[in-house]
Structure formats: C-alpha cells, structure tokens
C-alpha cells in the first residue's frame, strides 16, 4: 500500500482515538503529565512508522500496541513506582468506590491492566487483545481470568458491605 | 468481580479527565513525525532519480500497449475532442492520449494531453513544445509506473485503488497559458495532487513562479510572509484548521515558498499558491491554497500577469 495513503489512514485513526489513547496511558501512569508525554510519543511513533502497517484493519490494534509499549518503556526508563497507593484494608468497603474504583487496577501487573482496559473499557475482542500483546488468545483468556480474580478480592460487592 | 464493578470501573475509566492540552500534544506528535518524513522523502527523491529513470522506461514501454491514441475521427472521439477547452492562438492542446487499465478492483484512467506552442507568426515553437510535452510525459509516466508497481505488489490479492489524472486549461489570457493536472488517488482514503504548467505567451517559454516577476526581485519573502499571516488568521478563526507554523521546533514549520512552488492565476487575476497534501499541513487538511492580494507583489510582478 502506498505510504502516503496508509499514513493518512493512521493519522485519521489517531485523530479519532487520541482520547482513548490518553485514557489507556493514564491507566498505567496515573498522572496527567506522564500520560500526555506517552500520547505524544505514541502519536509520533505511529505516524513515523505508518508504512509498517500492512493492512488497514490492523491500524487500531497496532496503535494500542504502540501506546502499551510506549507506556511500559516510559515506566521502565523512569524507574519509579507510579502512584501505587497501598490499599487500606481496614477502610470502609465503599471507600474506594467513592473516591476511585480505578485505583483497584493497581493490584494488577502492567500486562493484566492492558488486558482489562482493552477488554472491558475499549471493548476489544480476545483475539484483538492477543494481537496487541503478541500472545495467543488462550493466554489472554488466562490473564483475564486471573485479573478478574485479583480485582474481585479488592472490589468487594457493595451489597455485602 | 461482578457486573456492577465492571460497570463502575468502566464509568470511571470514561471519566478520566481529558486535559485541554491533549489535542495540542497529539498535533505536536503528528507534526514532528510528518516533518521528519518529508525530510526523508526529499533525501530519497534526490538519490532515487537514477533508479527511477530505469524503472519508468520499462513501465512506459508496457504502457504503450494500452494507450489509445485519439484520432480525429469517430463519433465517440469527436465527443471527447469537443470537451477540450478552447485555447488561444499561441498555445493549445492538440490531442490527448488516454491510459486506461483495470485489474482486480484497481483502476487507472490517465489523460495525457499534447500541447503545441506556436510563435506569433504561426510557426511552431519547437523548443517549448518539446519541453512541455516531455515534462508532461515524464510526469504521467511516473504515475503510470507507480500504478503498475502497485498492481504488481497486490498480486492476486484484493487491491482497491483508483487513480485518475485529468487536466484542464485554467488560464488562457493575453499573457499566460496554464494547464493544470489533478491527480486523484483513491485507496482507503483519497490523496490529491496538483501540478500546473505555465507558458508565458509573450516569450513563448515554459515558466515557474519566478517567471511572473521582474528579474532579481525578492518575491519569496513578501509572499511567504503573507501566507504565514493567512495561516495564523485561519487557525485563530477555526480550531479545526492546522498548519505547520509556530511550533516549539521552528524547523518543522512552514518557512517560505520556493521558486518552484505550485501556483496559478485565478479568474480574478489573483495569484494563488498551492500546496500539496502534507507540504504545510497534516494530511487531513488536504491540498491547500492561498490567494495572495496583488498589493503584496504589486511592484515586483511583470505587467499583464496579475490584476
């Protein structure tokens, strides 16, 4: 496919999904400045390497992969724990839900976060997530089940409170 | 985890506050990549010329089989000929050829005009005639070669592509004859390219932008300045408009036009500068044009070109 065409398509995809890219980036780093850096870097990489996309239908998946890798690189380079607040086990159960249920995602590994965010927040199918991660669909399923179990432990059902 | 928790999580995810500067940062990322890419393309163009000549020659030979030479006979052709715009005495489109091809959803329709330039006494100006036709030929060969390369690359697979090249005589007044080519390439989305040839009817020569102006004057600075001003005004008036201008990194920005910048003179006799996609703005802006107020170049332009 001609580079200028695919580049334009990538650009269109970026312009229609940058808010979602930001949310995913924010899920990893949990602060605005870092998430903005990750988005800008991801956009740059995506446009610059647009010619590497072989099929138009792969653009979105490929874009997720770039955001994920950029975020993970960022975390590795900055070598600091990003806003991981410990859970106060003695707190009231509805406490997290009032201030930030998303905080619960911090019990997950980076890979588990990616799977949960893409599956539940961005509504990707298991095989699409597998493509983003470069894993097979069964592995993704396993990660998803494990993640949900971990989340269940921290997010107690409200009716049980 | 239960449904309620998932819903709650999703809700909060969707409520992650989008900072006001996000759009700006996205645009900065796009700009950075596009500027680097265009630098890279320029380098490639320079080094790739020789390779390209070889390729184009082969493609042209193959293309010959498909080219239909329009003769001045036959009902369908008479119709086609009648569509050719009326042209003045000095320069005219005498005939055109058409390259048509269709392969597995990949179509090309390329019209190649042949221009004849005559001196005032009616004799053919061989030099300019050959020069313009040779240049048109090279330009169309390049498009055809690219199309054929794309067809070959697609193999038996599904390729969806439609490339068309059409021309029109956009100016033909006492001083200037201009023929414009519009290339439209449609794949998943469209790309638009414009190329315009101009003949100075006073001298009978093929001219570029500098040919409109008096010898030795600096027309680049005032025109570039005016374009920058127009870009700023448009961006201030409409936030969906974006040009490569005033970024943190000045080398990405639009600096100045060149002596070869594409232009035409519109029906009001005003100079219009044309930029192809990606030249001064991201691809979503398409090809962009700026009308230059004649006051800006009043003292610099030769008589008879602009009003």
Interface residues (C-beta under 8 A of the other chain):
Chain A: X1 X2 X4 X5 X6 X7 X8 X9 X11 X12 X14 X15 X18 X19 X22 X23 X26 X27 X32 X36 X39 X40 X41 X42 X43 X44 X45 X46 X47 X48 X56 X97 X100 X101 X102 X104 X105 X116 X117 X120 X121 X148 X149 X151 X152 X155 X157 X158
Chain B: X1 X2 X4 X5 X6 X8 X9 X10 X12 X13 X14 X16 X17 X18 X19 X21 X22 X23 X25 X26 X28 X29 X30 X32 X33 X34 X36 X37 X146 X150 X185 X187 X188 X189 X191 X277 X278 X282 X283 X284
